[in-house]
Each structure stands twice: as structure tokens, then as C-alpha cells.
Amino acid sequence: MDQQPVVVAPQTSHTTTTNHYRAFGLLAELTYRCPLHCPYCSNPLQVAQKQSELTTNEWLRVIQEASELGILHILFSGGEPLLRRDIVQLVASAQQTGMYTNLITSGLGFTRHRAQELKAAGLDSVQISFQADQAELADLIAGARAHQRKLAAARLARELGFPLTLNVVLHRENIERLSEIIALAEELDAQRLELANTQFLGWAFQNKEVLLPTRQQVTDAHHTATAAQLRLRGKMEVLYILPDYYGERPKPCLFGWGQRFLTVNPMGNVLPCQTAGEIPTIQFDNIREHSLPWIWEHSSAFKLFRGTAWMPEPCRSCPHKETDFGGCRCQAFLITGDPAQTDPTCDLSPHHLQLTQMVEQLQQSATRHFTPENARKIRFRTDPISSRDN
């Protein structure tokens, strides 16, 4: 069995930052184009046109500057990154800097020819998203006939020796099939299974009525995942992420805003996280105007919620402020209208009651079944984007 992916230190020298915030990981969102239509997608509600995407040369500069900044790990994502014809060239460039490279894909477009090219370019690992274990349900959630192609892509990845991660976003419709999903990951010889309950941001927030699981569903899934973690220890890593809405304390979003990770979106905007661009009150810098190291060091957007000085009460006096960093700024904005508020998922937040009331109302009015009729109501893309662009 292949070993778990490890982070490889850059072979080139890198810029020493003037503050104690060190960037370790870069999420490179190469495109928002995607052949799927998942209702929980983290892509923005308004997607820019293909013509505004960064060029190959611009991405090559981003990769080089990421290496100079000291980035250790680059994730090529989207949308569907395989829709970029230059993906092999970009992976090769990152590999030459010594960064660990990971492809996050739907599996569509992961043909034998493309997979072999990526292997030759030095791609380190592959992560494939699955919507469920059953083709009918999975294709319904994805809004496309994709499940069989995903299975083929996963098997191809293992055949070529890639360490394989399966990612499944859990929600009301598929969470009760968690045992079967885990069995599928075992069958496909995945080294890692990420089970992430839907994060209610972006399209998931728009479609929360059909996606929000019940508390009992979450509790049952937690027991199932915990049992799998024990049973599969040493064979497959099982990561289970509880949903914020049923917690008492917020999660440390990417270990704090602008402290460890950054995202470059298809248009070149540099973000502390992939959904931060949905906060209209914050202006983010672009790599077409500034270098990546400059943005990390000097961007006002990155400094906005770094550290703890910005925090209001009760965060300012909280002993957990260096642990959870006030929670998710995007979630705070969506629920309170102000990204500077304490994350309402925290039971100490003055807005926590607002959140719990919203969840209770959703439980009472939630769509009970994910049917083709409901899918048509919540499908968010009207522009047909297919893998023919590949």
C-alpha cells in the first residue's frame, strides 16, 4: 500500500516573512468551470467568464512566487482543474520547486492519457469527489451522469500508483448511507476518506433547506465514522468533520484568517479562504497587480482578521481565542451581515440564538427527500458546461 502523502520542503530558497504568520498551503483554483452541478458547491454564486481566468504564464508566476514565499503544499482545484489544458505544465512547474502537489478533481477528464501525463509531471496525489455510493443517487446529486466515470478514475489512480483520497460531502440525503460510502472507499483502496458535513456557505447556504441533516443523522454518522476510524487504523485514514451548526464552539477556520493558508481564485484574487470572496465589504488584492509575497505581507484584506486584536467581545476575553480565532468570518457574515462578529456557531456569541432558531425552522420546513423535482428547483447553474472543453 502506498504511504500517506507527506509534505516536502521546497528545494529553492524562500522569502523570510517579516511577521510570524507563515504560509504553508496554497489552494490554486484554476477554473470555476465544472461538468457537475452539486447544490453544495463552494464556487461563488456569480461565476466569471472563462476569458477572465489567469493565463498559463500568470499561473506559472503564481507557482514560482508561492515557492519563494515558502509554500510547501499546492492543491490544484476548481471547478474542475482538468478542464485547463495546461494542468500538466502547471503540475510540472510546482513539482520542480519541490512543493507537494495534489489534484482535487471530480474524476471527469481523468483519462488514462491525462493521468499518465500527470504522473510523468510528478503529481504526488489525487483526490476525487464522490456524491454517494449508489450511481442513481450520486448522479442525481451531481446533476450529471458521473458516478461510473468517477469509479473508473479512482481505479485508474490506484493502478498508476497515486495515493488516493476520496472526498464525500455529507448532507441530509446521503448521510444515512455512510457505512456504504466507507465500504466503497475500502473497495477502491483509498488511503484517505474525507467525510465533510456540508459547510453552509455559498450554494450550500442557498440550498440549506434540502441539505441540512437532522441532529440524529449527525449523531449516528459520528458513531459510524468513529467505528470506522478504529477498524481501519493503519489501512485507511477516515476524517470526519462535524457540522458547525450542531456544535458549541466554532472551528479554527484554516487555523486563522491569513495565518497559514491562502487561495488564488481563477481571476487572480488572493483570498484567505476559498469563500472569502463572497464578502462584498472586503476588497481583495489581485496577483495581476501585486506579487503573492507582497499580498501575504501587506494586503489590508489579509491583515483584517489576523491575530486577535480585531476581536469583539466575547472573543476578546475568551481563553479559546488563540485556538478557534473567532471561527469563520464568512459564516459570521452570512448570518449576521458583519464578518467581524463572533461566529454564531459559538454558544457564547450574541447571535447564537439567531442561528439555533434558523436551524429549528429549517428542521421543521426542510425538504424531506432529494427528488428529481427538488433537484430541478435547486440546480444553480443554467449555463451548460461540459467536459468537451477539456
C-alpha positions as CSV (number, residue, x, y, z in Angstrom):
1,M,0.0,0.0,0.0
2,D,1.3,3.5,-0.8
3,Q,2.3,5.6,2.1
4,Q,0.2,8.6,3.1
5,P,1.2,11.8,1.4
6,V,3.9,13.8,3.2
7,V,4.7,17.5,2.8
8,V,8.1,18.0,1.1
9,A,10.1,21.1,1.9
10,P,10.9,23.4,-1.1
11,Q,14.3,22.9,-2.6
12,T,14.6,26.5,-3.5
13,S,15.3,29.3,-1.1
14,H,12.3,31.3,0.0
15,T,11.4,34.8,1.3
16,T,11.5,35.2,5.0
17,T,8.4,37.0,6.1
18,T,8.5,40.0,8.4
19,N,5.7,38.7,10.7
20,H,5.1,35.4,12.4
21,Y,2.4,34.3,10.0
22,R,3.8,31.6,7.8
23,A,2.0,30.4,4.7
24,F,2.2,26.6,4.3
25,G,-0.5,25.8,1.8
26,L,-1.9,27.2,-1.4
27,L,-5.3,26.3,-3.0
28,A,-4.9,27.1,-6.7
29,E,-8.4,27.3,-8.1
30,L,-7.6,27.1,-11.8
31,T,-11.2,27.5,-13.1
32,Y,-14.8,27.7,-11.9
33,R,-15.9,25.7,-14.9
34,C,-17.2,22.2,-14.0
35,P,-19.3,19.5,-15.6
36,L,-21.1,18.9,-12.3
37,H,-23.9,20.9,-10.6
38,C,-23.6,20.0,-7.0
39,P,-26.0,22.0,-4.8
40,Y,-23.4,22.4,-2.0
41,C,-20.7,23.8,-4.3
42,S,-18.3,26.3,-2.8
43,N,-17.9,28.2,-6.1
44,P,-19.2,31.7,-6.0
45,L,-22.8,32.5,-6.7
46,Q,-21.7,34.6,-9.6
47,V,-19.0,32.9,-11.7
48,A,-16.8,35.0,-14.0
49,Q,-16.4,34.1,-17.7
50,K,-13.6,31.8,-18.9
51,Q,-11.9,34.8,-20.6
52,S,-11.1,36.4,-17.2
53,E,-9.2,33.3,-16.0
54,L,-5.4,33.6,-15.3
55,T,-3.3,32.6,-18.3
56,T,-0.7,29.8,-18.1
57,N,2.1,32.3,-17.7
58,E,0.3,34.0,-14.9
59,W,-0.2,30.7,-13.1
60,L,3.4,29.8,-13.6
61,R,4.4,33.1,-11.9
62,V,2.0,32.4,-9.0
63,I,3.6,29.0,-8.5
64,Q,7.1,30.4,-8.5
65,E,6.1,33.2,-6.1
66,A,4.4,30.6,-3.9
67,S,7.7,28.7,-3.7
68,E,9.6,31.9,-2.8
69,L,7.0,32.5,-0.1
70,G,7.8,29.1,1.4
71,I,4.6,27.3,0.4
72,L,5.0,23.6,1.0
73,H,1.8,22.2,-0.5
74,I,-0.2,23.2,-3.5
75,L,-3.7,21.9,-4.3
76,F,-4.9,22.2,-7.8
77,S,-8.6,22.6,-7.7
78,G,-11.6,24.3,-9.3
79,G,-14.3,23.9,-10.5
80,E,-12.7,21.1,-12.4
81,P,-9.0,21.7,-12.9
82,L,-8.8,19.1,-15.6
83,L,-10.7,21.5,-17.9
84,R,-7.5,23.5,-18.0
85,R,-5.3,22.3,-20.9
86,D,-2.2,23.5,-19.1
87,I,-2.7,21.4,-15.9
88,V,0.2,19.1,-16.7
89,Q,2.5,22.1,-17.3
90,L,1.4,23.7,-14.0
91,V,1.9,20.5,-12.0
92,A,5.4,20.0,-13.5
93,S,6.3,23.6,-12.6
94,A,5.2,23.1,-9.0
95,Q,7.0,19.8,-8.8
96,Q,10.2,21.4,-9.9
97,T,10.0,23.8,-7.0
98,G,9.8,20.9,-4.5
99,M,6.2,21.6,-3.5
100,Y,3.9,18.6,-2.7
101,T,1.2,18.6,-5.4
102,N,-2.4,17.3,-5.0
103,L,-5.1,17.2,-7.7
104,I,-8.6,17.8,-6.4
105,T,-11.0,16.6,-9.2
106,S,-14.4,15.2,-9.9
107,G,-12.6,12.5,-11.8
108,L,-14.2,13.5,-15.1
109,G,-11.4,14.1,-17.6
110,F,-9.0,11.9,-15.6
111,T,-8.4,9.7,-18.7
112,R,-5.6,7.3,-18.9
113,H,-3.6,9.6,-21.2
114,R,-4.1,12.6,-19.0
115,A,-3.4,10.6,-15.8
116,Q,-0.1,9.2,-17.3
117,E,0.9,12.7,-18.3
118,L,0.3,13.9,-14.7
119,K,2.2,11.0,-13.3
120,A,5.2,11.8,-15.5
121,A,4.9,15.5,-14.5
122,G,5.4,14.5,-10.9
123,L,1.9,14.8,-9.4
124,D,2.0,13.4,-5.9
125,S,-1.6,12.5,-5.1
126,V,-5.1,12.6,-6.3
127,Q,-8.4,13.4,-4.5
128,I,-11.7,12.5,-6.2
129,S,-15.1,13.7,-5.0
130,F,-18.0,11.3,-4.7
131,Q,-21.6,12.2,-4.1
132,A,-22.8,8.8,-2.8
133,D,-22.1,5.1,-3.1
134,Q,-25.1,4.4,-5.5
135,A,-25.0,5.6,-9.1
136,E,-28.6,6.8,-9.2
137,L,-28.4,8.9,-6.1
138,A,-24.8,10.1,-6.8
139,D,-25.8,11.2,-10.3
140,L,-28.9,13.0,-9.0
141,I,-26.9,15.0,-6.5
142,A,-24.2,15.8,-9.1
143,G,-26.7,16.8,-11.7
144,A,-24.8,14.6,-14.3
145,R,-24.2,11.0,-15.1
146,A,-20.8,10.9,-13.4
147,H,-20.6,8.1,-10.9
148,Q,-19.4,5.3,-13.2
149,R,-16.7,7.7,-14.6
150,K,-15.6,8.5,-11.0
151,L,-15.2,4.8,-10.2
152,A,-13.1,4.4,-13.3
153,A,-11.0,7.4,-12.4
154,A,-10.4,6.1,-8.8
155,R,-9.3,2.7,-10.1
156,L,-7.0,4.2,-12.6
157,A,-5.4,6.4,-10.0
158,R,-4.6,3.4,-7.9
159,E,-3.4,1.4,-10.9
160,L,-0.9,4.1,-11.6
161,G,0.3,4.2,-8.0
162,F,-1.2,7.5,-6.9
163,P,-2.1,7.9,-3.2
164,L,-5.9,8.3,-3.4
165,T,-8.2,10.4,-1.3
166,L,-12.0,10.1,-1.6
167,N,-14.0,13.2,-0.5
168,V,-17.7,13.0,0.2
169,V,-19.8,16.0,1.3
170,L,-22.4,14.7,3.7
171,H,-25.9,16.1,3.8
172,R,-29.5,15.1,4.5
173,E,-29.8,12.7,1.6
174,N,-26.6,10.7,1.7
175,I,-25.5,10.8,5.3
176,E,-27.6,7.7,6.2
177,R,-25.5,5.7,3.6
178,L,-22.3,6.4,5.4
179,S,-21.5,2.7,6.1
180,E,-21.9,2.0,2.4
181,I,-19.7,5.0,1.4
182,I,-17.0,3.8,3.7
183,A,-17.2,0.3,2.1
184,L,-16.9,1.9,-1.3
185,A,-13.7,3.7,-0.2
186,E,-12.3,0.4,1.0
187,E,-13.2,-1.3,-2.2
188,L,-11.4,1.4,-4.2
189,D,-8.3,1.1,-2.0
190,A,-8.3,4.7,-0.9
191,Q,-5.6,5.7,1.6
192,R,-7.8,8.6,2.9
193,L,-11.5,9.2,3.2
194,E,-12.7,12.8,4.0
195,L,-16.2,12.9,5.3
196,A,-17.1,16.6,5.5
197,N,-20.6,17.6,6.6
198,T,-21.9,20.3,4.3
199,Q,-20.4,23.7,5.2
200,F,-23.3,26.1,4.8
201,L,-21.6,28.7,2.7
202,G,-22.1,29.7,-0.9
203,W,-24.5,27.5,-2.7
204,A,-25.0,25.2,0.3
205,F,-26.3,28.2,2.2
206,Q,-28.7,28.9,-0.6
207,N,-29.9,25.3,-0.6
208,K,-29.8,24.6,3.1
209,E,-33.5,23.6,3.3
210,V,-32.7,20.4,1.3
211,L,-29.2,19.8,2.6
212,L,-29.3,20.3,6.4
213,P,-29.2,16.9,8.2
214,T,-31.0,16.3,11.4
215,R,-29.2,16.2,14.7
216,Q,-29.9,12.4,14.9
217,Q,-28.5,11.8,11.5
218,V,-25.3,13.6,12.5
219,T,-25.0,11.7,15.8
220,D,-25.5,8.4,14.0
221,A,-22.9,9.3,11.4
222,H,-20.4,10.3,14.1
223,H,-20.7,6.9,15.7
224,T,-20.3,5.2,12.3
225,A,-17.3,7.2,11.4
226,T,-15.7,6.7,14.8
227,A,-16.1,2.9,14.5
228,A,-14.5,3.0,11.0
229,Q,-11.6,5.1,12.2
230,L,-10.8,2.4,14.8
231,R,-11.4,-0.5,12.5
232,L,-9.4,0.9,9.6
233,R,-6.5,2.4,11.6
234,G,-3.2,1.7,9.7
235,K,-5.1,0.9,6.5
236,M,-7.2,3.9,5.6
237,E,-7.4,7.3,7.3
238,V,-11.0,8.3,8.0
239,L,-11.5,12.0,8.6
240,Y,-15.0,13.0,9.8
241,I,-15.8,16.7,10.2
242,L,-18.8,17.6,12.3
243,P,-21.2,20.3,11.0
244,D,-20.8,23.7,12.7
245,Y,-24.5,24.2,13.1
246,Y,-24.7,21.5,15.7
247,G,-21.6,22.4,17.7
248,E,-20.9,24.6,20.7
249,R,-17.6,26.0,19.6
250,P,-16.5,27.2,16.2
251,K,-13.8,25.6,14.2
252,P,-10.5,27.4,13.7
253,C,-11.1,28.3,10.0
254,L,-7.9,27.2,8.3
255,F,-6.0,27.9,11.5
256,G,-7.0,31.6,11.5
257,W,-7.7,34.1,8.7
258,G,-4.5,34.7,6.7
259,Q,-2.2,32.9,9.1
260,R,-1.4,29.6,7.4
261,F,-3.2,29.2,4.1
262,L,-4.2,31.2,1.0
263,T,-6.3,30.7,-2.1
264,V,-5.8,32.2,-5.6
265,N,-9.0,32.1,-7.5
266,P,-9.3,31.7,-11.3
267,M,-9.3,35.5,-11.8
268,G,-6.2,36.0,-9.7
269,N,-7.8,37.4,-6.5
270,V,-5.9,36.2,-3.4
271,L,-8.1,35.1,-0.6
272,P,-7.5,33.8,3.0
273,C,-10.1,31.1,2.2
274,Q,-11.9,30.0,-0.9
275,T,-15.3,31.5,0.1
276,A,-14.0,34.8,1.4
277,G,-14.6,36.5,-2.0
278,E,-18.4,36.3,-1.2
279,I,-18.0,39.0,1.5
280,P,-18.7,42.2,-0.6
281,T,-17.4,44.6,2.0
282,I,-13.8,43.4,1.6
283,Q,-11.6,44.3,-1.3
284,F,-9.0,41.6,-2.1
285,D,-5.8,42.2,-4.0
286,N,-5.0,40.5,-7.3
287,I,-1.8,38.9,-8.5
288,R,-2.0,40.9,-11.7
289,E,-1.3,44.0,-9.5
290,H,0.9,42.7,-6.8
291,S,3.2,39.7,-6.1
292,L,2.0,36.8,-3.9
293,P,4.6,37.6,-1.2
294,W,3.6,41.3,-1.2
295,I,-0.1,40.3,-0.8
296,W,0.7,37.9,2.1
297,E,2.7,40.6,3.8
298,H,0.9,43.8,3.1
299,S,-2.6,43.2,1.9
300,S,-5.1,45.0,4.1
301,A,-7.6,42.2,3.5
302,F,-5.2,39.6,5.0
303,K,-4.4,41.8,7.9
304,L,-8.1,42.5,8.6
305,F,-8.8,39.4,10.8
306,R,-5.3,38.2,11.6
307,G,-4.4,37.5,15.2
308,T,-6.8,38.6,17.9
309,A,-6.6,42.4,18.1
310,W,-9.7,42.7,15.8
311,M,-11.9,40.6,18.0
312,P,-15.0,41.9,19.7
313,E,-16.3,40.5,23.0
314,P,-16.8,37.8,23.9
315,C,-13.9,36.6,21.8
316,R,-11.5,39.2,23.1
317,S,-11.8,37.9,26.7
318,C,-12.2,34.2,25.7
319,P,-9.5,31.7,26.7
320,H,-10.1,29.9,23.4
321,K,-9.4,32.9,21.1
322,E,-5.9,31.5,20.2
323,T,-7.5,28.2,19.4
324,D,-10.6,29.0,17.3
325,F,-9.6,32.5,16.2
326,G,-13.2,33.6,16.5
327,G,-14.4,31.0,14.0
328,C,-15.4,31.5,10.3
329,R,-15.6,35.1,9.0
330,C,-17.7,34.0,6.0
331,Q,-20.3,32.3,8.3
332,A,-20.4,35.3,10.6
333,F,-21.2,37.5,7.5
334,L,-23.9,35.2,6.1
335,I,-25.8,35.0,9.4
336,T,-25.2,38.4,11.0
337,G,-24.2,40.6,8.0
338,D,-20.9,41.5,9.6
339,P,-17.8,39.4,9.1
340,A,-16.2,41.0,12.3
341,Q,-18.8,39.3,14.6
342,T,-18.1,36.2,16.7
343,D,-19.0,33.2,14.6
344,P,-22.7,32.5,15.6
345,T,-21.9,28.7,15.9
346,C,-20.2,29.6,19.2
347,D,-22.7,29.3,22.1
348,L,-21.1,32.5,23.6
349,S,-22.0,34.5,20.5
350,P,-24.7,37.1,20.9
351,H,-26.0,35.8,17.6
352,H,-26.1,32.1,18.6
353,L,-29.8,32.2,19.3
354,Q,-30.4,33.6,15.9
355,L,-28.6,30.6,14.4
356,T,-30.3,28.0,16.6
357,Q,-33.7,29.4,15.6
358,M,-32.8,29.3,12.0
359,V,-31.8,25.6,12.3
360,E,-35.0,24.8,14.1
361,Q,-37.1,26.4,11.4
362,L,-35.1,24.5,8.8
363,Q,-35.8,21.3,10.5
364,Q,-39.5,22.0,10.5
365,S,-39.7,23.0,6.9
366,A,-36.9,21.0,5.3
367,T,-37.5,19.1,2.1
368,R,-37.7,15.5,3.2
369,H,-36.5,13.8,0.1
370,F,-34.0,14.8,-2.6
371,T,-36.1,14.0,-5.7
372,P,-35.5,14.9,-9.4
373,E,-38.2,17.6,-8.9
374,N,-36.4,19.1,-5.9
375,A,-33.1,18.9,-7.8
376,R,-34.5,21.0,-10.6
377,K,-35.6,23.6,-8.1
378,I,-32.2,24.0,-6.6
379,R,-29.9,23.4,-9.5
380,F,-27.8,26.5,-9.6
381,R,-26.1,26.5,-13.0
382,T,-28.1,27.3,-16.0
383,D,-25.1,27.6,-18.4
384,P,-24.2,24.1,-19.7
385,I,-20.6,23.5,-19.0
386,S,-19.3,20.1,-20.2
387,S,-16.0,18.2,-20.3
388,R,-15.9,18.9,-24.1
389,D,-13.8,22.0,-23.0
390,N,-11.1,19.5,-21.9
